């Protein structure tokens, strides 16, 4: 089995997103300070899943940010995908075949990233700044009060016709290649490792392509996926935040034990 999971808001939580109970432990440190948290039970269950499955972290983070997390940075991931599927590391090494596919895909698009960024900055009202420009991905900060939803919808159609995904998630706005996402990189990884079963765990719109390519899908009560019919079944936790993660990981561990038994 391949277990494919998002990081933030799925496996671990920042200080502002954890609930008072149950208690959590730090599993990520930033500049020496605790930054990402999960319950001790969830952490133990995740370690058990690592031993019993092909462990795949599929995140919007960059490589350096992802490797701050203990169960990623210690080499426990057979696969690590960063920046929404744009990069894939197998046992810590960048996969050259996937890298070439992404490069060729982006090169073939009728609009490049730099001109796309200029279009956003020129046309989209309510942009505070260009936060980050990576090789194939741009992230903007949004002023929620001034954000122009009408122009946003128009630009979504504009970019989709040119092979780009344009999507706002709360205070951030993302521009990335439409053909490359968490689902496409999971599909490639499954072919590489020959796993006939995939279990997915995610909490956001960015995780939907990944979840759609899984045989079993899990998410958290109260997240942005909850309460909407996405066209395929998703099992949601009964509890939100860190308690929900503990619940889901316990269920997956039990499933793995039952299969082996």
N, C-alpha and C positions, 0 to 999 in steps of 0.2 A: 504494500500500500504506500502511496505517496500522500503525505500530509502537507497541504499547502495553506499557509496562513499569513495574514497581514500582521503588522506590528502594532502601530499606534491605535488605541481604541479597541483593539481586538485581543492581543496577548498581553499588552502592558498599557499602563495609563500614566499620564502626567499627574502632578500634584493636584492640579485644579479639576481633574476629571475623576479622581477616586472618591468613593463615598466613605463615610465615617466607619462603616463596618462592611465586611470583616477586615481585620488588620492586614497590612501589606508589608512587603519587604522590598528593598531597592534591588533592581536587576540591571540598572543602567546608571552610569555616572557621567556627568558633563562638567568639565573643568574641576574634577574631583568631588563634585557635589551630587547627591542622589537626584536622579532626574526621571527615571521610569520605574514603575512599581507594579507588582502583582502579589497575590497571596502566596504564602509558603506552600500551600497545598497545590495551587495551580502550577507553581514552579516545579515541584516534585513530579507532578503528572506530565508536564511538558518534557522533562528529562526522560521519563519513561517512554513517551511517544518517540523521542529521538532515537532511543535504542531499538524500538520495534518497527520503525517505518523509515521510508526515505523522507527526510525532513527538508522542507522547502519554505524559506521565508520569501514572501512576495510583497515588496513594500514600495511606497513612493519616496522613501528616504534615499539619499546617496549612500555609497559604500561605506565611507568613513562614519557617517551617522549610524548606519545599521550596525556596524561592528562595535559601537559603544555598548551594545546590549550583550550581557554575559553569554547567553546561549547562542549568540551569533558570532561574537568575536573570538570565542574559544575554539572555533572550527567545527562546531557541532552540526552545521548545516551542510548537507550534501549539495544543496542548491540554494543560492541567494540571488534573487532578482531585485534590482534597484531601479528607481525612477520610472515606476509604472511599466516595467517590462523592457525598458530600453537597454539594460545591461544584465547579463547572466553570468554568474560565477559558479563553476563546478568544482567542489572541493577547494575553494578559495582562488581558483584560476579563471580568468575571463575566458568564456567560451568563444573561440574564434569564428565558428560557423554562425552562431547567433549574431555576433557583432557584425559580420559581413552582411547578413540578411537585413539587419536594421539600417546599416549604412546605405545599402542599395535601395531599400524602401524609401528612405528619406530623400536620397539623391534624385529619385524618379518623380518626386512631387512637383507640381507646377509652381509652387510657391515655397521659398526657403524660409527658415526660421527667422532670420534677421528682418526680412521684409514683413513677415507676419507680426513681429514685435512692433515695428513701426506703425503698422495698420492699427493695432490695438491702442497704442499710445496716442495716435492721431484721432481715432474715431470713437473709442469707448469712453464715455463719461463716467467719472467716479473711480478712476485709477489713482491711487496714492503714489505708486512708483513701480518700476520693474524691480522685483525683489531679487531674482536670480535668473541668469541666463546660462544654461548648460549647453552641451553639444547639440542635443535634440529636443530640449524642454525649456520652456520659459515659465516663470512664476511671477505673478503680479500681486501687489497688495491692493485691497479694495476699500474705498470709503463707502460704507453701507448706505449712508444718508444721501450721498450724491450719485450712487450707481444708477446708470441708465439702462433699465431692463429692456426697453424697446430696441435700442442699439445692440445690446447683448444678444438678443434673439436673431437679429439680422446678421451679426457677425458669426454666430454659430453656423448659419446656413452658408455664409460666404466661405468660411474655413472648411466646412465639411465638403464642399464642392472641390476644394483644393487638397483634400486628404489630411486635414488637420482637425483634431479634437479641441474644442474651446469650451471649457467648463468651469463654472464657479462653485467653490465649496466654502461656504461661510466667508471668511475674510481674505481668501486667496482665489486667484483666477489662474487656470492652467492652460497652456497651449502645447500640445504634443501630437505626434503622428497618430492618425486615426487607426491605422492597420496594426499598430504595436500597442499591446496592453497586457494586463496581468493574465488574461485568458490565453492569448497567443503564445506567451512565453511558457505558460504551464503546459500547453499542448505539445510544444517542442520538448520540454523536459520529460514529459511522460513517454514520448517516443524514444528519447535517449536512454532512459532507465528501464524501459519495458514494463512499467507498472500498469496492470489492467484495472486497478481501482484507485481513485483519487478522492480524498476527503478535503473539503475546503472550509475555511473559517475566516470570515471577514465582516466588516461593520459598515462599509461605505459604498457609495455609488461606484467608486473606482474598483471595488472588489467584485462587482457583478459579472464581468467577463470571466473572471477566474472561477467564481461559483458556478456559472453556467456550464463549465467544462468538467465539473466534478460529479461523482456518483452520489455523494452525500454532502450536504451543505449545512453549515451552522452559522448562526449570527447571534447578536445580543439583543435582549429586550430593551426597547427604548432608543435604539440607534436609528439612523436615518433610513435603514432598510425595512424596519419594522412597520407592519400595518399596510404594506403595499404588495399587490400581486405582481411579481416580476416574471411570471410565465413558467416558473419551475419551483418546486417545493424547497423551502428553507426551514430548518428546525431552529427556533429561537429559544434562548434560555428563559427560565422563569424569573430570574433576577437580573438586574442591570449591572453594568460596570464590572469591577473585579470579582464580585460574587458570581456573576454570569459566566465569566471566563473560567473560573474554577469548576463550575457545573459542567460546562461543555467539555473541557479537557478531561474531566473524570469520566464522562460518558464515552469519549473516544478511547481512553485507556481500557475501559471495560470491553469495548468492542474488539480491540486488538487482542486482549486476553482470551476472549471467547473464540476468536478465529484460530488462535494457536492451540486452544484446548480441543 
